[in-house]
Amino acid sequence: MLAVIKTGGKQYLVKKGDKIKVEKLEGNIGDKISFSEVLFLGDKEMKVGNPFLKGAVVEGKILKQGKGKKVWGIKHKPKKRYKVKFGHRQNITEVEITKI
């Protein structure tokens, strides 16, 4: 069974047993979490929401809370001798899908 869920402004294609990294979700390691914004369910029979499916829930378990890879950026103003380099690490949560 496949499902498309929406969390953190992004969409993820998941199935039972998948481990996904999403933007930070509240909770501790080992907590159960449910995603109610399900856009699509399908295997042999497909169901598409408009925009979400009513009554469909995808459940998961939090495996890890942490930070992602560092992303570098640069601000630059030509002819003004201004240049700034900066970095950012996004907080992420690793979730294992347990039930669709």
DASUL-V13626 format. One record per residue. N is the residue number from 1. SS is DSSP state (@ for helix, = for strand, . for the rest). PSI is psi in radians with two decimals (none if undefined). Layout:
BEGIN
n=N ss=SS psi=PSI
n=N ss=SS psi=PSI
END
This chain:
BEGIN
n=1 ss=. psi=2.24
n=2 ss== psi=2.66
n=3 ss== psi=2.60
n=4 ss== psi=2.10
n=5 ss== psi=2.76
n=6 ss== psi=2.20
n=7 ss== psi=2.43
n=8 ss=. psi=0.45
n=9 ss=. psi=0.11
n=10 ss== psi=2.83
n=11 ss== psi=2.47
n=12 ss== psi=2.34
n=13 ss== psi=2.06
n=14 ss== psi=2.78
n=15 ss== psi=2.95
n=16 ss=. psi=2.29
n=17 ss=. psi=-0.17
n=18 ss=. psi=2.57
n=19 ss== psi=2.10
n=20 ss== psi=2.66
n=21 ss== psi=2.09
n=22 ss== psi=2.94
n=23 ss== psi=2.74
n=24 ss=. psi=2.26
n=25 ss=. psi=2.54
n=26 ss=. psi=2.40
n=27 ss=. psi=2.88
n=28 ss=. psi=2.93
n=29 ss=. psi=2.29
n=30 ss=. psi=-0.24
n=31 ss=. psi=2.59
n=32 ss== psi=2.53
n=33 ss== psi=2.56
n=34 ss== psi=2.45
n=35 ss== psi=1.96
n=36 ss=. psi=-0.25
n=37 ss=. psi=1.40
n=38 ss== psi=2.14
n=39 ss== psi=-0.49
n=40 ss== psi=2.42
n=41 ss== psi=2.41
n=42 ss== psi=2.64
n=43 ss=. psi=-1.55
n=44 ss=. psi=-0.60
n=45 ss=. psi=2.23
n=46 ss== psi=2.50
n=47 ss== psi=2.21
n=48 ss== psi=2.30
n=49 ss=. psi=2.92
n=50 ss=. psi=1.33
n=51 ss=. psi=-0.35
n=52 ss=. psi=2.71
n=53 ss=. psi=2.33
n=54 ss=. psi=2.32
n=55 ss=. psi=-0.07
n=56 ss=. psi=2.31
n=57 ss=. psi=2.39
n=58 ss== psi=2.23
n=59 ss== psi=2.59
n=60 ss== psi=3.08
n=61 ss== psi=2.35
n=62 ss== psi=2.15
n=63 ss== psi=-0.67
n=64 ss== psi=2.48
n=65 ss== psi=2.37
n=66 ss== psi=-2.78
n=67 ss== psi=2.62
n=68 ss== psi=-2.96
n=69 ss== psi=2.68
n=70 ss== psi=2.35
n=71 ss== psi=2.25
n=72 ss== psi=2.56
n=73 ss== psi=2.80
n=74 ss== psi=2.35
n=75 ss== psi=2.37
n=76 ss== psi=2.34
n=77 ss== psi=2.00
n=78 ss=. psi=2.55
n=79 ss=. psi=0.19
n=80 ss=. psi=0.07
n=81 ss=. psi=0.72
n=82 ss== psi=2.08
n=83 ss== psi=2.24
n=84 ss== psi=2.27
n=85 ss== psi=2.33
n=86 ss== psi=2.80
n=87 ss== psi=2.77
n=88 ss== psi=2.37
n=89 ss== psi=2.04
n=90 ss== psi=2.40
n=91 ss== psi=2.32
n=92 ss== psi=2.79
n=93 ss== psi=2.27
n=94 ss== psi=2.20
n=95 ss== psi=2.38
n=96 ss== psi=2.22
n=97 ss== psi=2.15
n=98 ss== psi=-0.48
n=99 ss== psi=2.42
n=100 ss=. psi=none
END
